[in-house]
Amino acid sequence: PSGELERAVKNGPTLDDYRRKGKLSRFQSTATALTFESPDRRYLITELARGDYNHDGAEDSLVQVNWHYVEGSGAGVELLLVQGSATAPLTVTFFPLP
């Protein structure tokens, strides 16, 4: 749900906030990937590419979020565009697929 994502980004909770509250576990990270679990899902977040996607002169990141249910067969994937600059707040939007 894009409204939920936009509220989370705007209100500022971080993954570490959720981890400290016991809502996330099994964190592992590399330079371009992060894995963790919530009580019902496993997540893999990967930075796929960097570039100036909106032509504003600032580097943006294209991020893929994969998830699947811990006990079940449901899974999903989203592409997100993470944008920000020294003069603008960080924004996260769903990246449109062709």
Secondary structure, DSSP 4 states (H G I P E B T S, - for coil): -HHHHHHHHHH---HHHHHHTTS-EEEEE-SSEEEEE-SSEEEEEEEEEEE-TTSSSS-EEEEEEEEEESSSS-EEEEEEEEEEETTEEEEEEEPPP-
